[in-house]
Amino acid sequence: MLDVQNDFLDGLETRVVVPLWNPTAFRSGLRNLNPTLSVDGKHVIMDSASIGAVPVGDLRRPVTNVATQQLDIVNALDTLFGSY
């Protein structure tokens, strides 16, 4: 899971997350919606359309920080939500 919620909202009981999949288990022709990210040297696919909220207690400790891939992540969420 990729936690995409602003840390400013840490007081909430849920976090907004996006599932991450092994590239062999997830195929999509929508590169902007489903970018390939690198997490601890492994490639994963961001399943943006499956975004959702989960209870904070269901999440484990963070594995890594993917801030260097922020542009790809924001572009995927922009593709999902569109511009208004």
C-alpha positions as CSV (number, residue, x, y, z in Angstrom):
1,M,0.0,0.0,0.0
2,L,1.1,3.5,-0.8
3,D,-0.1,6.1,1.8
4,V,-1.0,9.2,-0.2
5,Q,-2.8,11.1,2.6
6,N,-1.4,14.4,3.8
7,D,0.4,14.1,7.2
8,F,-1.4,17.2,8.3
9,L,-4.4,14.9,8.7
10,D,-2.6,12.4,11.1
11,G,-5.4,12.8,13.7
12,L,-7.9,10.9,11.5
13,E,-8.6,7.2,12.3
14,T,-8.1,6.3,8.6
15,R,-5.4,6.8,5.9
16,V,-6.0,7.1,2.2
17,V,-3.9,4.4,0.4
18,V,-3.4,3.1,-3.1
19,P,-2.6,-0.6,-3.7
20,L,0.8,-1.5,-5.2
21,W,1.1,-4.7,-7.3
22,N,3.8,-6.8,-8.7
23,P,4.0,-6.0,-12.5
24,T,3.4,-9.7,-13.4
25,A,0.1,-9.7,-11.4
26,F,-1.2,-6.4,-12.8
27,R,-1.5,-5.3,-16.4
28,S,-2.7,-1.9,-17.5
29,G,-2.2,0.0,-20.7
30,L,-2.8,3.3,-18.8
31,R,0.7,4.4,-17.9
32,N,-0.5,7.7,-16.5
33,L,-3.0,6.1,-14.2
34,N,-0.8,3.2,-13.3
35,P,2.8,4.2,-13.1
36,T,5.6,1.9,-12.3
37,L,7.3,2.9,-9.0
38,S,10.5,1.6,-7.4
39,V,10.1,0.5,-3.8
40,D,13.3,-0.8,-2.2
41,G,14.7,-1.7,-5.5
42,K,11.7,-3.6,-6.7
43,H,9.3,-2.4,-9.4
44,V,5.6,-2.2,-8.5
45,I,2.5,-0.8,-10.3
46,M,0.4,1.8,-8.6
47,D,-3.3,0.8,-8.9
48,S,-4.7,4.3,-8.6
49,A,-8.3,3.4,-9.5
50,S,-8.4,1.2,-6.3
51,I,-7.7,4.1,-4.0
52,G,-9.4,3.8,-0.6
53,A,-9.3,4.5,3.1
54,V,-8.1,1.9,5.7
55,P,-8.0,2.1,9.4
56,V,-4.7,3.3,10.7
57,G,-4.3,0.2,12.9
58,D,-4.4,-2.0,9.7
59,L,-1.2,-0.4,8.4
60,R,2.3,-1.6,9.1
61,R,5.4,0.5,9.6
62,P,6.5,2.3,6.4
63,V,9.0,0.4,4.3
64,T,10.5,3.3,2.5
65,N,9.9,6.9,1.3
66,V,9.0,7.4,-2.3
67,A,9.1,11.2,-2.3
68,T,11.5,11.1,-5.2
69,Q,8.7,9.7,-7.3
70,Q,6.2,12.3,-6.2
71,L,5.6,13.6,-9.8
72,D,4.5,10.2,-11.1
73,I,2.3,9.7,-8.1
74,V,0.6,13.1,-8.3
75,N,0.2,12.7,-12.1
76,A,-1.6,9.4,-11.5
77,L,-3.9,10.9,-9.0
78,D,-4.5,13.9,-11.3
79,T,-5.4,11.4,-14.1
80,L,-7.8,9.6,-11.8
81,F,-9.6,12.7,-10.5
82,G,-9.3,15.0,-13.5
83,S,-8.8,18.7,-13.5
84,Y,-11.6,21.0,-12.5
